[in-house]
Amino acid sequence: MSVGAAIQINPLSFLENGIMHAGLFIDRLAAVMMVLVTSVSIVIHVFASRYLQEEQGFTRFYTLLSLITFTLLALVASPNLLMLFVFWQLLGWLLYLLLAYNITHLPSAQAAFKTLIILRVGDVFFLGGVILAYLIFGTLDFPLLFEKAAAGPIPLPLLPGGLLSIDAVTAITLLIFVGAMSKSVQFPFHVWLPDTMYGPSPVSALMHAGIVNSGGFLLNRLAPLYGLSSPSLHVAFAVGAFTTFLGAIIMLTVNDVKKMLGYSTIAQMGYMIMECGLGAFALAIFHFIAHGLFKATLFLSSASAIGAARKEPKFPHHGVDDAIPPAPFSVLTWSTGLVTTLLLPLLILLSAHDLFHIPLVGAGAHGAVIFLFFSWVTSSQAILSLYRLNAVSSWKVAGAMVLTLILIVFTYLWAGELFTHFLYPDPGLAAYYFEVAALHPLLFDLAIIVATLGTVLIWVNLYAEAHGKRREKPAWMSALEEKTYVFCMKGFYIDGLYQRLNQKVLHVIQVIDKRYLARIP
């Protein structure tokens, strides 16, 4: 399996045995990432040029912002796993320094230290994967590493006598995946991201547009390795799916604008990792780009909104629009929403089958269903927003729903085909990744059905609530909803569990320390 045409430049070689070569590896994936990083970074730097201009440490802040851009560019162009890991580490340390920009602000300092510790935990596993890859294959250069890994499975004994073993590629990819989990805020490493909202908004914009997306890039860079390990891809799918649910449901309950955007990023990173776990590596890159541009704009806009809000009185004025009566039931709009969300996606996919050459049966059907599902969820969410914003009997609203569906579904199909053929041009390579990542048919269908039914039930509930048609619930159900809401608003109390665990560990260390000191004469 080749990784496509690439320009490899190795001007420096460290150590006689060639453990590390410092150079550039510019292939199609690196080129796309470099365009994205530089484009977003230019906008953020222009915005940040006056953002903290009158505060102390502005020069240090702006320098660190520029260093992060350089580090991201060097990371995506690294020619081997060790050089990528070096810049991966440097990215974490620069992020810590930027988050601790205002060291006198205790929450900012605590959030920066928390981020540093959690990223270091993931990096320990990442380093373990790098060392194991070199010990087994004798190289860390990407083309040669992929070539040796594809030569055949190598069992790695876990217990003496070979009683239990694991495939070497699976062990390497799982270790590296833990590093990607920590950087891309996957459960249970996601807790550091919401606390970073105390930092300057340009930092948040660059972080959400590039840094937290690095896990998706890492999986794409090592796609030839992950393509040799179905278990690693299944683990990535499971972790990404749960992280998506976790981030999305918490996002709906928090009342801080930047934290809401932070949990939204957690959910989107879950989607990206889940797409990689399904073998849709090219779709993950498309998601990477869309999310980077979108979220960078949102954070810069939130910075402007927060700055404007600080000039307003302490309490906002309440106008007549605060109490909007429920909209009347509209058969036209409701029927259009039903048809566009449930029937038209299938018709569009069938009509696009000949145009895009996407198989609907056989080995390639797994990928087609993935594209259909993600496009359906995205378009249906947009349609629901249109409906709730203007739930009236209007041909304009109905037409907007249909056009939204067509635009989003065809964008997904076009982007999926374009990015797949551009990033993975080798014939059959993309289909091979789908086959390796394919879940058991029953499990895959069950996951699609459960997600679909859950989404539709939520939409029905929101629709009934928007139109005042919800029936009175029993007292126990109302109490359960309130407790569930608080449980989600508190982030499932995961931070509290970590704090308790930290206290227990410190207590054990102190006890051991006292006993050791007591033995010293």
DORO-830083 format. One record per residue (C-alpha): residue number from 1; residue in one letter; x, y, z. Coordinates in pm, 1 decimal. Layout:
[NUM a [X Y Z]]
...
// end
This chain:
[1 m [0.0 0.0 0.0]]
[2 s [152.1 329.4 -102.6]]
[3 v [77.4 665.7 50.7]]
[4 g [57.7 856.0 -274.2]]
[5 a [314.1 1075.0 -445.9]]
[6 a [526.2 1272.3 -201.6]]
[7 i [823.2 1506.8 -195.9]]
[8 q [1069.2 1392.8 69.6]]
[9 i [1360.0 1615.9 172.4]]
[10 n [1611.7 1492.3 432.2]]
[11 p [1882.7 1757.6 470.7]]
[12 l [1996.1 1631.9 811.8]]
[13 s [2043.8 1284.2 951.3]]
[14 f [2096.3 1229.7 1322.0]]
[15 l [2277.1 925.6 1458.7]]
[16 e [2466.0 680.8 1242.5]]
[17 n [2192.9 418.9 1247.5]]
[18 g [1941.0 667.8 1109.7]]
[19 i [1690.5 667.3 1395.7]]
[20 m [1578.2 1015.7 1303.1]]
[21 h [1593.2 1221.5 986.7]]
[22 a [1501.1 1588.7 1008.6]]
[23 g [1341.9 1701.5 686.2]]
[24 l [1014.0 1752.1 505.6]]
[25 f [762.0 1499.1 378.8]]
[26 i [517.0 1685.6 155.4]]
[27 d [245.9 1458.9 23.9]]
[28 r [-115.2 1540.1 -54.2]]
[29 l [-225.2 1511.9 307.6]]
[30 a [51.3 1746.5 428.7]]
[31 a [-26.3 1995.0 149.8]]
[32 v [-394.3 2013.3 247.0]]
[33 m [-307.5 2055.8 614.0]]
[34 m [-49.9 2327.5 546.1]]
[35 v [-300.4 2528.5 343.5]]
[36 l [-557.5 2499.6 622.7]]
[37 v [-314.2 2589.2 902.8]]
[38 t [-171.1 2892.5 724.7]]
[39 s [-514.8 3019.2 615.3]]
[40 v [-668.1 3001.3 962.1]]
[41 s [-351.5 3126.2 1129.2]]
[42 i [-339.0 3442.3 914.0]]
[43 v [-692.3 3538.5 1015.8]]
[44 i [-622.0 3468.7 1384.5]]
[45 h [-294.6 3665.4 1378.7]]
[46 v [-462.2 3966.7 1218.9]]
[47 f [-738.4 3952.4 1480.9]]
[48 a [-488.7 3908.7 1765.3]]
[49 s [-265.4 4195.2 1651.3]]
[50 r [-478.2 4439.6 1851.7]]
[51 y [-661.8 4201.9 2084.9]]
[52 l [-417.0 4226.8 2376.8]]
[53 q [-204.6 4512.8 2247.7]]
[54 e [-240.4 4725.9 2560.3]]
[55 e [-171.2 4446.2 2809.6]]
[56 q [158.5 4331.5 2955.8]]
[57 g [320.3 4037.6 2781.8]]
[58 f [165.4 4108.4 2441.5]]
[59 t [496.5 4043.4 2263.1]]
[60 r [533.5 3708.2 2440.9]]
[61 f [172.8 3618.8 2359.1]]
[62 y [211.1 3701.8 1989.7]]
[63 t [543.6 3519.1 1967.0]]
[64 l [396.0 3203.3 2119.2]]
[65 l [102.4 3225.2 1879.3]]
[66 s [345.3 3235.7 1586.1]]
[67 l [550.7 2948.6 1727.4]]
[68 i [238.9 2731.6 1747.6]]
[69 t [172.9 2796.3 1379.0]]
[70 f [530.8 2696.7 1294.2]]
[71 t [500.2 2383.6 1508.7]]
[72 l [176.1 2279.1 1340.2]]
[73 l [332.5 2321.7 996.4]]
[74 a [640.3 2122.4 1099.4]]
[75 l [421.0 1851.4 1252.0]]
[76 v [215.8 1790.4 938.1]]
[77 a [532.7 1787.3 722.9]]
[78 s [734.9 1551.5 945.4]]
[79 p [899.3 1269.2 746.7]]
[80 n [908.9 1016.2 1029.0]]
[81 l [732.6 918.0 1347.8]]
[82 l [1000.0 1046.7 1584.6]]
[83 m [1013.3 1395.5 1435.8]]
[84 l [633.5 1406.5 1443.2]]
[85 f [643.1 1311.6 1810.9]]
[86 v [898.5 1585.7 1886.7]]
[87 f [674.9 1854.5 1739.8]]
[88 w [373.3 1688.3 1900.1]]
[89 q [545.8 1741.2 2235.9]]
[90 l [646.5 2097.9 2151.9]]
[91 l [285.6 2175.7 2062.2]]
[92 g [171.6 2068.1 2408.1]]
[93 w [430.9 2282.9 2585.4]]
[94 l [353.4 2590.7 2375.4]]
[95 l [-15.1 2542.2 2446.1]]
[96 y [63.3 2532.9 2818.3]]
[97 l [258.2 2859.0 2795.9]]
[98 l [-21.4 3029.9 2603.7]]
[99 l [-292.0 2911.9 2842.0]]
[100 a [-80.9 3035.1 3134.9]]
[101 y [-42.3 3373.1 2961.9]]
[102 n [-202.6 3548.3 3260.8]]
[103 i [-25.6 3355.2 3535.1]]
[104 t [-170.1 3582.1 3804.5]]
[105 h [-519.8 3453.7 3722.4]]
[106 l [-546.4 3136.5 3931.5]]
[107 p [-809.8 2954.0 3716.9]]
[108 s [-597.9 3012.4 3403.4]]
[109 a [-284.8 2877.3 3572.3]]
[110 q [-471.7 2574.2 3707.5]]
[111 a [-626.4 2502.2 3366.1]]
[112 a [-285.8 2528.6 3196.9]]
[113 f [-126.3 2287.1 3444.4]]
[114 k [-419.5 2045.3 3413.4]]
[115 t [-385.9 2053.9 3034.6]]
[116 l [-13.1 1987.5 3054.6]]
[117 i [-55.9 1685.3 3284.7]]
[118 i [-332.9 1523.8 3078.3]]
[119 l [-142.5 1571.4 2752.9]]
[120 r [168.9 1421.6 2911.0]]
[121 v [-26.4 1110.1 3008.2]]
[122 g [-130.6 1055.7 2647.0]]
[123 d [219.1 1134.1 2522.3]]
[124 v [367.4 858.4 2740.2]]
[125 f [159.0 606.0 2547.0]]
[126 f [246.0 776.6 2219.1]]
[127 l [617.8 748.5 2300.1]]
[128 g [566.1 382.4 2387.6]]
[129 g [417.6 326.0 2041.8]]
[130 v [710.4 504.4 1876.3]]
[131 i [966.7 295.9 2066.8]]
[132 l [780.6 -28.2 1996.2]]
[133 a [759.1 57.2 1625.2]]
[134 y [1134.5 110.7 1606.5]]
[135 l [1215.9 -204.4 1805.0]]
[136 i [1000.3 -420.4 1578.7]]
[137 f [1049.2 -266.2 1235.0]]
[138 g [1387.3 -94.8 1277.9]]
[139 t [1275.0 229.4 1115.6]]
[140 l [1049.5 526.4 1181.3]]
[141 d [1045.8 676.8 829.5]]
[142 f [687.9 664.6 708.4]]
[143 p [722.6 496.3 365.2]]
[144 l [962.9 230.0 489.8]]
[145 l [765.4 177.7 811.5]]
[146 f [443.3 120.3 618.0]]
[147 e [618.4 -114.2 377.6]]
[148 k [765.1 -331.5 654.6]]
[149 a [440.3 -335.8 851.1]]
[150 a [248.8 -457.5 545.8]]
[151 a [492.8 -746.9 492.9]]
[152 g [300.3 -965.9 736.1]]
[153 p [164.2 -994.5 1089.3]]
[154 i [414.0 -1014.9 1373.9]]
[155 p [280.6 -1165.5 1699.5]]
[156 l [387.3 -984.8 2015.0]]
[157 p [378.5 -1208.6 2326.9]]
[158 l [216.2 -1055.0 2633.1]]
[159 l [274.4 -1344.0 2873.6]]
[160 p [571.1 -1582.0 2913.5]]
[161 g [548.4 -1890.4 2697.9]]
[162 g [335.4 -1717.6 2438.5]]
[163 l [13.5 -1786.6 2631.0]]
[164 l [-127.9 -1452.7 2521.1]]
[165 s [-15.0 -1245.7 2226.8]]
[166 i [-122.7 -943.9 2025.4]]
[167 d [-39.1 -834.9 1675.0]]
[168 a [250.4 -588.1 1680.6]]
[169 v [76.2 -337.6 1451.9]]
[170 t [-232.0 -347.8 1674.6]]
[171 a [-21.6 -280.1 1983.4]]
[172 i [158.3 10.6 1814.6]]
[173 t [-157.6 169.8 1677.5]]
[174 l [-344.1 138.4 2008.4]]
[175 l [-58.8 304.2 2198.6]]
[176 i [-39.1 588.0 1947.9]]
[177 f [-417.5 621.2 1951.6]]
[178 v [-408.5 700.9 2323.7]]
[179 g [-183.1 994.6 2239.4]]
[180 a [-433.2 1106.5 1976.4]]
[181 m [-713.0 1072.4 2232.4]]
[182 s [-547.0 1309.9 2476.6]]
[183 k [-474.7 1578.7 2216.7]]
[184 s [-812.8 1547.1 2043.5]]
[185 v [-1007.3 1552.5 2373.9]]
[186 q [-1155.0 1203.0 2357.0]]
[187 f [-1311.9 1050.9 2666.5]]
[188 p [-1172.1 1022.9 2932.7]]
[189 f [-906.5 1284.4 2839.6]]
[190 h [-1160.2 1549.0 2738.8]]
[191 v [-1172.4 1728.9 3074.6]]
[192 w [-885.7 1968.5 2997.7]]
[193 l [-1053.0 2149.9 2708.9]]
[194 p [-1347.6 2326.2 2883.3]]
[195 d [-1114.8 2472.7 3146.3]]
[196 t [-897.9 2635.9 2878.9]]
[197 m [-1177.1 2882.9 2803.7]]
[198 y [-1015.4 3120.1 3055.8]]
[199 g [-739.5 3181.1 2802.0]]
[200 p [-743.2 3456.6 2536.4]]
[201 s [-998.8 3396.1 2259.8]]
[202 p [-739.6 3394.2 1975.5]]
[203 v [-571.7 3105.4 2156.4]]
[204 s [-905.7 2924.5 2173.6]]
[205 a [-961.5 2989.4 1802.7]]
[206 l [-621.0 2851.1 1700.3]]
[207 m [-651.7 2562.7 1945.1]]
[208 h [-993.1 2452.2 1821.3]]
[209 a [-905.1 2512.7 1457.9]]
[210 g [-578.3 2320.6 1457.0]]
[211 i [-440.4 2176.3 1778.6]]
[212 v [-728.3 1956.7 1892.7]]
[213 n [-774.9 1836.3 1533.5]]
[214 s [-423.2 1692.2 1531.4]]
[215 g [-549.5 1351.5 1643.6]]
[216 g [-747.1 1318.2 1320.6]]
[217 f [-439.8 1414.2 1119.6]]
[218 l [-229.2 1160.1 1309.8]]
[219 l [-469.4 876.7 1228.4]]
[220 n [-470.4 980.7 862.8]]
[221 r [-91.7 1002.2 850.4]]
[222 l [-74.0 648.1 993.6]]
[223 a [-371.5 519.8 791.5]]
[224 p [-158.9 245.6 627.4]]
[225 l [-81.6 115.9 979.6]]
[226 y [-439.1 140.4 1103.6]]
[227 g [-551.4 -27.1 782.6]]
[228 l [-367.9 -337.5 905.1]]
[229 s [-551.9 -349.6 1239.3]]
[230 s [-928.5 -389.4 1257.5]]
[231 p [-930.3 -393.9 1642.9]]
[232 s [-764.4 -50.2 1658.9]]
[233 l [-1021.5 95.1 1420.3]]
[234 h [-1306.6 -59.6 1621.3]]
[235 v [-1167.3 95.4 1940.5]]
[236 a [-1142.6 433.9 1765.5]]
[237 f [-1505.6 404.4 1652.4]]
[238 a [-1631.1 318.0 2001.5]]
[239 v [-1432.1 595.9 2171.2]]
[240 g [-1535.7 852.2 1910.8]]
[241 a [-1904.6 756.8 1928.7]]
[242 f [-1918.2 786.7 2307.5]]
[243 t [-1723.6 1114.3 2303.6]]
[244 t [-1967.6 1254.6 2048.3]]
[245 f [-2264.6 1170.4 2270.8]]
[246 l [-2089.7 1305.1 2580.1]]
[247 g [-1982.7 1635.4 2426.7]]
[248 a [-2313.2 1701.7 2251.1]]
[249 i [-2536.3 1639.2 2550.6]]
[250 i [-2320.5 1848.0 2786.9]]
[251 m [-2303.0 2127.6 2528.6]]
[252 l [-2682.8 2160.5 2541.0]]
[253 t [-2682.2 2223.5 2917.4]]
[254 v [-2390.3 2457.7 2989.4]]
[255 n [-2464.9 2831.2 3012.7]]
[256 d [-2121.9 2974.5 2929.4]]
[257 v [-2078.8 3071.0 2563.7]]
[258 k [-1714.2 2966.9 2533.7]]
[259 k [-1760.2 2646.1 2732.4]]
[260 m [-2054.4 2560.4 2510.9]]
[261 l [-1827.5 2599.5 2207.5]]
[262 g [-1565.5 2388.7 2386.5]]
[263 y [-1804.7 2098.6 2443.2]]
[264 s [-1922.9 2137.6 2085.3]]
[265 t [-1561.3 2085.7 1979.6]]
[266 i [-1542.5 1771.5 2193.6]]
[267 a [-1847.7 1633.2 2013.7]]
[268 q [-1704.8 1725.2 1672.5]]
[269 m [-1371.3 1563.0 1756.0]]
[270 g [-1566.1 1252.8 1852.8]]
[271 y [-1727.7 1258.2 1507.5]]
[272 m [-1386.5 1294.1 1344.1]]
[273 i [-1233.2 1003.4 1535.5]]
[274 m [-1545.4 795.4 1474.7]]
[275 e [-1513.5 857.7 1100.5]]
[276 c [-1152.2 736.9 1113.9]]
[277 g [-1269.5 430.5 1307.3]]
[278 l [-1516.0 355.8 1027.5]]
[279 g [-1239.2 374.4 768.6]]
[280 a [-1364.2 707.9 629.4]]
[281 f [-1024.7 877.3 663.0]]
[282 a [-1089.1 1123.5 380.0]]
[283 l [-1424.7 1222.8 529.7]]
[284 a [-1245.1 1291.1 858.2]]
[285 i [-1010.8 1534.7 681.2]]
[286 f [-1309.3 1710.1 524.7]]
[287 h [-1459.7 1731.2 873.2]]
[288 f [-1122.7 1859.0 1000.5]]
[289 i [-1121.2 2145.8 749.6]]
[290 a [-1488.2 2238.5 791.4]]
[291 h [-1463.3 2235.6 1170.3]]
[292 g [-1138.1 2432.5 1174.5]]
[293 l [-1275.9 2715.2 962.5]]
[294 f [-1612.9 2716.7 1135.5]]
[295 k [-1490.2 2699.8 1493.6]]
[296 a [-1214.2 2957.0 1445.8]]
[297 t [-1476.2 3201.8 1320.4]]
[298 l [-1706.4 3121.0 1612.2]]
[299 f [-1440.0 3184.1 1875.2]]
[300 l [-1330.1 3510.9 1718.7]]
[301 s [-1695.1 3615.4 1702.1]]
[302 s [-1748.3 3514.6 2065.0]]
[303 a [-1452.8 3732.9 2161.1]]
[304 s [-1620.7 4030.4 1992.5]]
[305 a [-1955.9 3946.2 2153.6]]
[306 i [-1802.6 3914.7 2500.2]]
[307 g [-1619.3 4243.6 2455.7]]
[308 a [-1941.3 4416.1 2351.7]]
[309 a [-2137.7 4257.5 2638.8]]
[310 r [-1895.2 4401.3 2893.3]]
[311 k [-2002.1 4751.2 2786.0]]
[312 e [-2368.1 4675.0 2853.7]]
[313 p [-2546.4 4715.9 3190.7]]
[314 k [-2519.0 4432.4 3438.0]]
[315 f [-2861.1 4292.5 3352.9]]
[316 p [-2993.9 4287.7 2994.2]]
[317 h [-3319.8 4457.5 2913.8]]
[318 h [-3621.5 4234.0 2873.8]]
[319 g [-3829.6 4311.2 2568.8]]
[320 v [-4158.6 4195.2 2429.1]]
[321 d [-3987.0 3918.5 2231.9]]
[322 d [-3899.1 3726.2 2549.4]]
[323 a [-4236.4 3553.7 2560.9]]
[324 i [-4312.0 3417.8 2212.7]]
[325 p [-4631.8 3210.5 2192.5]]
[326 p [-4611.4 2862.7 2039.8]]
[327 a [-4636.1 2863.3 1662.7]]
[328 p [-4947.2 2707.9 1506.9]]
[329 f [-4925.6 2364.0 1353.7]]
[330 s [-4831.3 2373.6 984.8]]
[331 v [-4914.2 2070.2 772.7]]
[332 l [-4705.3 2204.0 482.2]]
[333 t [-4388.1 2268.5 682.6]]
[334 w [-4426.2 1951.0 889.5]]
[335 s [-4481.3 1734.1 580.1]]
[336 t [-4184.1 1892.3 403.1]]
[337 g [-3960.9 1830.3 705.6]]
[338 l [-4078.0 1469.0 727.0]]
[339 v [-4020.3 1397.4 359.0]]
[340 t [-3682.6 1572.4 342.5]]
[341 t [-3545.0 1407.6 655.0]]
[342 l [-3668.2 1053.7 593.6]]
[343 l [-3726.7 992.1 221.9]]
[344 l [-3527.3 1227.9 1.7]]
[345 p [-3179.8 1124.2 129.1]]
[346 l [-3238.9 774.5 -4.0]]
[347 l [-3366.3 905.9 -337.6]]
[348 i [-3070.7 1140.8 -372.3]]
[349 l [-2823.0 864.4 -294.2]]
[350 l [-2985.7 634.8 -549.9]]
[351 s [-2977.9 907.4 -816.2]]
[352 a [-2615.8 989.8 -731.2]]
[353 h [-2511.8 624.7 -756.9]]
[354 d [-2437.4 646.3 -1131.1]]
[355 l [-2294.2 999.5 -1109.5]]
[356 f [-2044.0 933.0 -828.4]]
[357 h [-2003.6 556.4 -882.4]]
[358 i [-2075.2 478.9 -516.7]]
[359 p [-2166.2 111.3 -469.9]]
[360 l [-2479.9 38.5 -269.9]]
[361 v [-2423.2 -334.9 -237.7]]
[362 g [-2118.2 -547.0 -177.6]]
[363 a [-1793.2 -451.4 -11.8]]
[364 g [-1825.7 -79.0 -81.2]]
[365 a [-2175.3 -47.6 60.9]]
[366 h [-2034.3 10.3 409.6]]
[367 g [-1879.6 338.7 299.8]]
[368 a [-2194.1 447.7 114.2]]
[369 v [-2406.7 396.1 424.2]]
[370 i [-2156.8 597.7 629.8]]
[371 f [-2171.1 890.3 385.6]]
[372 l [-2550.4 871.1 375.4]]
[373 f [-2583.9 862.7 752.7]]
[374 f [-2356.1 1159.0 819.6]]
[375 s [-2512.8 1365.8 543.1]]
[376 w [-2861.2 1277.3 669.0]]
[377 v [-2782.3 1378.9 1027.6]]
[378 t [-2622.5 1707.8 918.9]]
[379 s [-2898.0 1807.2 675.3]]
[380 s [-3175.4 1706.2 914.2]]
[381 q [-3025.6 1918.8 1191.8]]
[382 a [-3018.7 2217.0 954.7]]
[383 i [-3378.5 2147.7 849.6]]
[384 l [-3488.0 2127.7 1212.7]]
[385 s [-3324.3 2464.1 1281.2]]
[386 l [-3507.0 2618.7 987.0]]
[387 y [-3832.4 2472.1 1108.1]]
[388 r [-3794.0 2595.9 1465.2]]
[389 l [-3687.5 2942.4 1353.8]]
[390 n [-3988.3 2991.1 1129.5]]
[391 a [-4243.2 2715.7 1189.0]]
[392 v [-4513.8 2869.1 972.3]]
[393 s [-4703.0 2755.6 666.3]]
[394 s [-4473.5 2900.8 402.5]]
[395 w [-4353.0 2773.4 66.7]]
[396 k [-4029.3 2965.9 126.2]]
[397 v [-3952.6 2764.7 439.7]]
[398 a [-4046.3 2438.3 266.6]]
[399 g [-3828.9 2525.5 -33.4]]
[400 a [-3538.0 2620.0 194.1]]
[401 m [-3565.6 2277.2 361.2]]
[402 v [-3544.5 2094.3 28.7]]
[403 l [-3254.4 2306.0 -97.6]]
[404 t [-3069.3 2260.2 234.6]]
[405 l [-3100.1 1883.6 209.8]]
[406 i [-2984.5 1870.2 -151.5]]
[407 l [-2691.5 2103.1 -84.3]]
[408 i [-2563.2 1918.1 222.5]]
[409 v [-2611.8 1563.9 90.3]]
[410 f [-2444.6 1638.3 -241.8]]
[411 t [-2167.8 1828.1 -59.4]]
[412 y [-2098.1 1519.9 151.0]]
[413 l [-2098.1 1293.8 -152.4]]
[414 w [-1884.3 1534.3 -353.0]]
[415 a [-1643.9 1597.4 -66.1]]
[416 g [-1625.4 1227.5 11.1]]
[417 e [-1541.7 1138.0 -346.9]]
[418 l [-1307.8 1433.0 -404.5]]
[419 f [-1107.9 1393.7 -84.4]]
[420 t [-1099.0 1016.6 -118.5]]
[421 h [-954.9 1027.5 -470.2]]
[422 f [-720.3 1315.1 -385.3]]
[423 l [-579.2 1185.8 -54.8]]
[424 y [-588.4 813.5 -137.8]]
[425 p [-548.0 792.6 -516.6]]
[426 d [-427.5 431.1 -526.0]]
[427 p [-701.8 212.5 -678.9]]
[428 g [-897.0 20.2 -417.0]]
[429 l [-713.5 169.9 -117.9]]
[430 a [-1008.6 366.3 21.7]]
[431 a [-1240.1 66.6 -23.8]]
[432 y [-982.6 -148.0 154.2]]
[433 y [-992.2 80.8 458.6]]
[434 f [-1370.4 54.2 468.2]]
[435 e [-1347.1 -324.6 455.8]]
[436 v [-1091.3 -340.4 736.7]]
[437 a [-1296.7 -107.2 954.9]]
[438 a [-1628.2 -275.3 878.3]]
[439 l [-1819.9 -378.5 1188.1]]
[440 h [-2023.2 -695.7 1203.6]]
[441 p [-2325.6 -635.4 976.9]]
[442 l [-2573.6 -684.1 1260.3]]
[443 l [-2380.3 -453.2 1492.3]]
[444 f [-2340.3 -190.6 1220.7]]
[445 d [-2710.2 -197.5 1130.3]]
[446 l [-2807.1 -188.6 1498.0]]
[447 a [-2588.7 116.7 1558.6]]
[448 i [-2743.7 297.4 1260.4]]
[449 i [-3099.3 204.7 1365.7]]
[450 v [-3051.2 304.7 1730.9]]
[451 a [-2891.8 637.6 1635.1]]
[452 t [-3168.5 706.9 1383.7]]
[453 l [-3453.3 621.8 1620.6]]
[454 g [-3296.7 823.4 1900.6]]
[455 t [-3251.6 1125.1 1674.2]]
[456 v [-3608.1 1105.3 1540.8]]
[457 l [-3755.6 1069.5 1890.9]]
[458 i [-3564.1 1375.9 2007.9]]
[459 w [-3687.3 1573.0 1706.9]]
[460 v [-4047.4 1471.8 1779.1]]
[461 n [-4009.4 1582.4 2139.9]]
[462 l [-3860.1 1918.9 2038.6]]
[463 y [-4132.0 1967.8 1779.3]]
[464 a [-4407.2 1902.4 2033.7]]
[465 e [-4245.8 2137.0 2283.4]]
[466 a [-4207.6 2417.0 2025.5]]
[467 h [-4579.9 2396.6 1948.8]]
[468 g [-4707.9 2357.9 2301.6]]
[469 k [-4829.4 2003.2 2239.0]]
[470 r [-4633.6 1827.7 2511.5]]
[471 r [-4854.2 1646.2 2758.1]]
[472 e [-4821.2 1688.5 3130.2]]
[473 k [-4556.2 1451.8 3262.2]]
[474 p [-4578.0 1263.1 3589.4]]
[475 a [-4397.4 1417.3 3883.4]]
[476 w [-4135.1 1142.4 3889.3]]
[477 m [-4051.6 1204.2 3522.0]]
[478 s [-4014.5 1579.0 3576.5]]
[479 a [-3785.8 1514.4 3873.4]]
[480 l [-3582.4 1269.2 3666.4]]
[481 e [-3545.8 1524.6 3386.5]]
[482 e [-3422.4 1786.9 3631.4]]
[483 k [-3167.3 1550.6 3782.7]]
[484 t [-3053.3 1441.1 3438.5]]
[485 y [-3016.3 1803.1 3331.4]]
[486 v [-2804.1 1885.5 3635.9]]
[487 f [-2601.9 1566.5 3584.6]]
[488 c [-2523.7 1670.6 3226.8]]
[489 m [-2460.9 2035.1 3320.4]]
[490 k [-2197.8 1915.2 3570.6]]
[491 g [-2022.7 1719.7 3296.8]]
[492 f [-2129.0 1380.0 3433.8]]
[493 y [-1925.3 1471.3 3746.6]]
[494 i [-1616.3 1335.9 3572.2]]
[495 d [-1404.4 1625.9 3697.0]]
[496 g [-1515.4 1549.5 4052.4]]
[497 l [-1415.6 1186.4 4011.6]]
[498 y [-1071.0 1292.2 3891.6]]
[499 q [-1032.0 1526.9 4186.6]]
[500 r [-1121.8 1249.3 4430.6]]
[501 l [-881.8 1012.9 4257.7]]
[502 n [-611.0 1277.8 4277.9]]
[503 q [-673.8 1321.5 4649.8]]
[504 k [-657.8 945.5 4708.4]]
[505 v [-331.2 916.7 4516.8]]
[506 l [-178.6 1208.5 4708.7]]
[507 h [-293.0 1053.8 5036.9]]
[508 v [-131.3 720.0 4950.6]]
[509 i [191.2 897.2 4850.2]]
[510 q [196.8 1090.3 5175.9]]
[511 v [142.4 771.7 5380.0]]
[512 i [423.5 593.6 5197.3]]
[513 d [643.8 898.6 5240.7]]
[514 k [584.4 913.6 5617.2]]
[515 r [653.4 542.9 5660.3]]
[516 y [973.8 570.9 5461.0]]
[517 l [1091.2 872.5 5661.0]]
[518 a [1006.1 697.9 5987.7]]
[519 r [1250.5 418.4 5900.7]]
[520 i [1538.1 658.0 5846.6]]
[521 p [1747.9 669.3 6166.0]]
// end
